Amino acid sequence: MIRVWSDEEIRYLKKYYKSKGPTFVAGKLGKNRDSVMAKAARLQISYNDTRGWSVWEDNYLKRHYRDRKRSSIAKTLKRTISSIQNRAKYLGLTNPMAPRWTEKEKNLLRSLYPDRKHSLDKISEILNRTPAGILQQAQILKISRPIKDHVWSKQEENYLIKNYKNKTARELAKELSVTISAVSHKAMRLGLKQRKKGRPWTEEEREYIRQNYRKIPSREIAAKLNRSIDSIINSAGPLGISAGLPLPWSDKEKDYVKKHYGNIPLEKIAGEIKRSENAVVAMAVKLNLTKNRKRKKQ
């Protein structure tokens, strides 16, 4: 049974959530952390260390909450699954499932949906279904509408301008939740320099990937070779490199980190053992070397 929030608990939440955060409040009130975060969201209280939600993120969540996995949405928005679920609840996206579609409704949708003179809102009103429900059922029935240009927001335009030279059209389309052709057409209208056909891979580049793939992040390899992340990942297969779990640390590498961490620059350690700086720091934490480093600085 769901425990109802008392007035005293709500006052405590309002007083301490913004400065102390959900973990602290949950511990004091004996409640689940997710429950505390959901209640704070409904009361529109945000934790100072919590990144606020943008209009673009809310729109993306509304568009894909019912047709994509939570983990996929969380990865795209760079948020936790709990954060996605709590925001969806706040936006009213977690309401009970609608009744099953009748054959009469399906036939009516088949006649209305392909004609753009019937807006999505109008079809929604006629069938007494949500716009999201209309789109989902149209996809199930494989009904399409004539293509219409995506209306680009200023934020989406800026993102395209900033990243067009560094990412592929496929990557941008996925991140902006539009078609690849929409990305290409918008780039052309904005006068962005068209991406040239991929240059041939040199043997030196292939060897660099063989030596470093799975040892350092793909984005670092991409930056080093001036290639897209997609091209690095796609090249790994033909080179016979498995994209499995990260390469385990050898005792020799661990000993090197123990000996030199805090004594020589981090980038030098990373370069010597061919690992990323983040990987070195993570291993230092596991080996309890970070505390010793702080003491030396003091």
C-alpha positions, -999 to +999 in steps of 0.1 A: +000+000+000+013+035-010+021+056+021+005+090+018+028+120+025+019+139+057+019+177+059+050+176+082+069+154+057+061+178+029+073+208+049+105+189+056+109+181+019+104+217+009+129+229+036+158+205+029+155+190-006+169+219-025+201+221-004+205+185+009+192+164-020+170+133-023+193+108-005+195+130+027+157+136+028+149+099+020+171+088+049+156+113+074+120+105+064+125+067+060+113+068+024+125+055-009+148+078-028+128+076-060+096+084-041+112+115-027+124+126-061+090+120-077+073+141-049+098+169-053+092+169-091+054+172-085+060+201-061+085+216-087+114+216-062+148+210-077+181+200-060+208+226-065+232+199-079+206+185-102+206+194-139+173+210-149+153+196-178+153+216-210+123+220-233+140+199-260+145+171-235+109+172-224+097+171-260+121+141-268+107+123-237+071+129-247+078+117-283+096+085-274+086+074-239+061+048-252+081+035-282+117+033-269+134+015-240+141+035-209+178+027-211+179+040-247+162+073-237+185+076-206+216+071-228+205+097-254+197+124-227+226+114-205+204+108-175+197+079-151+167+056-158+152+067-125+154+104-136+136+094-169+109+076-150+103+104-125+102+131-152+078+109-173+055+107-142+057+144-137+047+150-174+018+126-171+033+100-194+028+071-171-010+071-170-027+037-174-027+021-208-056+030-232-083+004-241-076-019-270-084-005-305-115-018-321-117-027-358-140+002-363-114+026-349-086+010-369-106+014-402-114+050-393-077+057-386-068+041-420-091+066-438-081+097-418-044+094-411-030+094-447-047+127-455-028+157-441-059+179-442-068+160-410-045+172-383-032+149-356-051+168-330-083+165-351-079+127-355-072+125-318-104+143-310-125+122-334-112+089-320-109+101-284-073+089-283-041+107-274-018+120-303+009+095-290-017+067-292-026+077-328+010+077-339+017+044-322-013+027-338-005+041-372+030+026-369+015-008-360-009-007-389+019+005-412+000+037-422+020+066-434+014+103-440+029+125-467+063+137-456+063+172-441+094+191-432+104+190-395+100+224-378+134+231-364+138+250-331+166+275-326+182+251-301+182+222-327+196+245-353+225+256-330+232+220-322+233+211-359+257+240-367+280+231-338+282+193-345+277+189-383+314+188-391+322+163-362+293+139-364+277+119-392+241+127-404+230+093-389+244+103-354+228+138-356+194+123-368+194+099-339+203+125-313+177+151-327+151+124-333+146+134-370+153+116-403+187+116-419+173+134-449+159+162-426+195+167-413+210+169-448+183+193-461+186+216-431+224+216-433+221+226-470+196+254-462+220+267-435+249+267-459+269+242-439+298+226-457+287+193-471+305+163-458+329+148-483+330+111-490+351+093-464+388+092-472+404+059-476+419+043-444+457+042-443+476+012-428+489+035-401+454+044-390+443+007-390+473-002-369+465+026-345+430+013-341+443-023-336+466-011-308+442+012-290+406-001-296+390-011-262+420+004-244+410+041-248+375+055-256+364+055-292+359+093-291+396+097-283+406+075-312+382+095-334+397+128-323+433+115-329+425+103-364+401+131-373+373+106-380+338+102-367+330+079-338+308+058-360+336+052-385+359+040-357+333+016-344+324+004-379+361-002-388+366-025-358+346-054-373+366-057-405+398-055-385+387-085-364+385-065-332+358-076-308+337-048-292+333-068-260+342-058-225+371-035-218+406-051-217+414-064-182+442-047-163+474-067-159+494-068-127+522-050-144+498-020-153+485-019-118+520-019-103+529+010-126+500+030-115+507+023-078+543+034-083+538+066-103+502+079-095+506+113-079+543+115-087+542+121-124+516+137-147+485+117-153+488+120-191+523+104-189+509+074-170+481+070-194+504+072-224+529+047-209+503+020-203+481+030-233+449+037-212+427+068-211+433+093-182+398+085-169+406+048-168+438+055-149+419+077-123+392+049-120+419+023-113+436+047-088+403+049-069+400+011-068+435+009-055+428+036-028+456+058-043+436+090-044+436+095-006+474+091-005+477+116-033+456+142-013+478+137+018+509+143-003+495+176-016+487+187+020 
